[in-house]
Amino acid sequence: MDDLVRKLKILLTSVIDARSGYEEGLKDAHGKGLTPLFSELIMIHEQDASAIALQLKRLGAPVDEHGSFMGTFDRVVMKVTSLFTELDEKIIPSLIDGEQRVLVHYDNAIKASSQTNPEYSILIDQRDALRDRIAKLRERVS
């Protein structure tokens, strides 16, 4: 169970970091470029983070919703990128890379869980939806 809690915490941090990066992108897009995409991804990651946090609470684990140093770094990168280029389709490959990092954390949490655990189906559904989002992002750049 400790491994599951640890993997869920890592996943939660990763999802929060992604959401925070998109929040920074949304601010820096100034209503142009990828604004609709950033808004959609913020909403999805917020819902996913809330569901993961509920599972951690169910398991009796404390929930930290502050993200990580890497999330801070990602926000700075987004800010610097927006200074030199418009946040448009050109940055989608970077978004895909970030989402793929989150995907790894989903896989790790699923491996630490069991099909009989309440969080298992939630994680599977979120991971599958993330895979679909990554595929759609890839279509935008191909």
N, C-alpha and C positions, 0 to 999 in steps of 0.2 A: 504493500500500500504506500510506503514511503516513496518508492520509485515513481509510482503513479502521480502522487502529489507533486513531486519534484518536476516531472515532465509536464504536468498541467500548468504549473507556475511558469515554467520556461515558455510554454506555448502562449499563455496569457500575456506575458511580457512581450513576446514577439508580435502578437496581434495588436497590442496597445501601441507598440513602436510603429507598426505599419500605419495604424490610424493616425497617429501623431504626425507622421511624415506627410500623409495626405492632407491633414489639416493645414500644415505649413504650405503645401502646394496650393491649396485652395485660396489661402490668403494672398500668395504671390502671383496667382494667375489673374487676379483682378477682374474676374468675371469673363475672361477670355480663354481660349485654348482648351485645356482639359478640365475646365471647371465642372461640367456635368459628371465626368468620370470621377474626379476627386470627391465630389459630393456623394455619389453612389458608393464608392469604396469606403468612405468614412462611415456611412450608415451601416454597411454590411459588417465592417470590422467592429463597430460599436455593439451591434447585436451579438456577434460572435463572442466578443470579450465578456459581455454580460452573462451569456450562457455558460462560458467556461468558469467565470467567477462564482456563479451559483453552484457549480459542481464542486469547486474547491471548498466553498462554505459547507456544502452537504457533507464533505469528507472531514470537516472540522479544521480546515487549514486557513490560516490568515490570508487575506487577499491584498496584494499591493497593486494599485492601479496607476503607478507612476511611470512605468516603462523603465528603460535601461539607458546606460551611457551610449550604447550603440544607436538607440532611438534618437538621442540628442544629436549625435553625429549625423544621422540620416536627415534630420531637420535642417542642420547647418548646410549639408550638401545641397538639399533642395533650395534653400535660400540663396546660396552662392550660384547655383545653376540658373535660378530665375534672374539674377543680376546680369547674366551674360547672354541669355537666350530666352525666348518665349517658352513657357511650359506647354508644349504642344506634342504632336505625335512623335517627335524625335526622341523624347525621353521614355517612351513606352518600353523599350528594351530594359531600361533600368527598373521600371516598375515591375516587369516580369521577373527580373532577378530577385527583387525584394519579396515578391509573392512566393517564389520558389523556396526561399529561405524559410518562410512561414510554413510552407507545405512540409518541409522536413520535420518541423516541430510537431505538426499534426501526426505524421507517421510515427514519430517516437512516442507520443502520448497514446496513440492507439495500440502500439505494441506493448505498452506498460499496462494497458487496461485488459478487460476480458469481455467477451460478448454478453456475459450475464450482468455486467455492471451498467448502471443507469447512464453513465456518461458516454459509453461506447457508441451508441447510435447517434448521439449528438455530434461526437467527434467525426464519425464516418460521414454524416450528412454535411457538416461544415467542410471537411476535407474534399469531398466530391464537388461541392459547390465552388471551392477554391480552384480545383483542377479545371472546372468549366470556365471560370473567369480567366485563368491563365490562357486557355485555348482561345478564348475570344480576343484577348489582348494580342496574342500572336497573329491572329487573323488581321488585326488592324495594321500590322507592320509588314505583312507579306504581300 
